Structure formats: C-alpha cells, structure tokens
C-alpha cells in the first residue's frame, strides 16, 4: 500500500463528511446550517458566531453575520473577545484558548474559546468563534483540530467564492 492510500485509509471520516456537507451547501442559509451541524455534532459546541470584517478594518469594525446559541447582545462584535487572540486570527492562524474566570465544565476545566479565520485571497474576511464546549467534552484532539482547519478552508469557499472579486 502506498503512502497516499495509507493516509486515505486512516483519515477521519468526519473530515470527508464535513467537507462534503460544506461543498454541497446551496446558498448562505444552507451554509450556516452546515456550519452549525459540523460544530455541534462533530466538535461538541453549541455556541457559535460568524463575524464579518469590514474590508481594510481591524476587529473593531466587525459585525455578527450569523450565530447559534450565543448571547448576541454580549457578542455583537469581535471587540467583546480577547484582543491577543484576535490579532493572531486576523493573521490567518486559528486560536484555541481556555478562559479563566468563567464557569467550569463538569470536568472542572474552564471553557474553551476557538477563533477560526475565514480567508479569501490571503485575507481574513470573517472569523468563526466557538464558545463553551459541551460539558462532557474536555478539549480538542488532533482530529478535532483538523476539522477546525477544514472549517477555515471550506467556509471561505462556501460563503465567499462567488463574491471573491469583491475581496481581491
């Protein structure tokens, strides 16, 4: 068996299911539903927000485009989150952090916050934020992080490819 076939055999089936779901989404509403399905069912998080960034602006000029389960008054813009995490995600790197001082899950761990850059033509045009994993989920493993990367790559294609010229 060659290396490529071996990788395919051991690849997490969740990745292919998520990729297929996002690529087959039709329209913005279906893409949002696909994101919700992937994040809730495969990553174990039920608080999600997708924030768009105004062209050429920093996180202070963002708006909540779509959300599921988050407090939209508290998190109406990216300004409500940690500036250090946002600087990293604006550079194109996803960021996972534990939030001290907030309610701990049933395993005694502080909640995670995950910031996922959505990039078009090398620029971060949106940020997917995941807050508070389900109580039985302690953190992200390597397969979960691969799903997060897939969300970063495929969400940009699903939502922004048809408008890519606007970001060029």
PyMOL commands that set and color helices and strands:
alter all, ss='L'
color gray80, all
select helices_A, chain A and resi 3-10+13-23+27-43+78-80+83-90+142-167
alter helices_A, ss='H'
color red, helices_A
select strands_A, chain A and resi 45-53+62-68+95-98+112-120+123-133
alter strands_A, ss='S'
color yellow, strands_A
deselect
rebuild
show_as cartoon
